[in-house]
C-alpha cells in the first residue's frame, strides 16, 4: 500500500483530485443550465456541445438530483 503524501493545505492528492472533479462537474452543470455551450473531449475529439446534445442531456439527467 502506498503512503498518502500531503499536498496542498494538508489535503492528499486523492482529495485534491476528488475536489477538482467536483469543481469541473459543477462548472459544466452551471454552464449547461445557463445555456452556455461547453467544450471538451468527447468520443476522442474536441467538441463544443450544448445542453440539447444527447451526451450533455444524459450528463444533466445523471447529475440533476445528485449533490456531491
BELWO-V853862 format. One record per residue. N is the residue number from 1. PSI is psi in radians with two decimals (* if undefined). NEAR is the number of other C-alpha atoms within 10 Angstrom. Layout:
n = [N/N]
psi = [PSI/PSI]
near = [NEAR/NEAR]
This chain:
n = [1/2/3/4/5/6/7/8/9/10/11/12/13/14/15/16/17/18/19/20/21/22/23/24/25/26/27/28/29/30/31/32/33/34/35/36/37/38/39/40/41/42/43/44/45/46/47/48/49/50/51/52/53/54/55/56/57/58/59/60/61/62/63/64/65/66/67/68]
psi = [2.28/2.46/2.61/2.19/2.46/2.46/-1.72/2.32/0.74/0.42/2.46/2.89/-0.57/-0.71/-0.70/-0.73/-0.79/-0.77/-0.67/-0.75/-0.72/-0.76/-0.74/-0.77/-0.82/-0.68/-0.76/-0.81/-0.79/-0.81/-0.81/-0.74/-0.50/0.00/0.28/2.16/2.65/2.56/2.33/3.14/2.05/2.20/0.67/0.13/2.59/2.24/2.61/2.10/2.63/3.00/-0.40/-0.11/2.44/-0.68/-0.77/-0.61/-0.73/-0.72/-0.79/-0.77/-0.76/-0.62/0.04/-0.76/0.17/2.17/2.34/*]
near = [3/4/5/10/11/12/12/10/7/10/13/14/14/13/14/15/12/11/13/12/12/14/12/11/14/15/13/21/20/12/14/20/13/10/12/14/17/16/12/12/9/11/8/7/8/10/13/12/18/18/21/13/12/11/13/18/14/13/16/18/10/10/13/10/8/8/7/8]
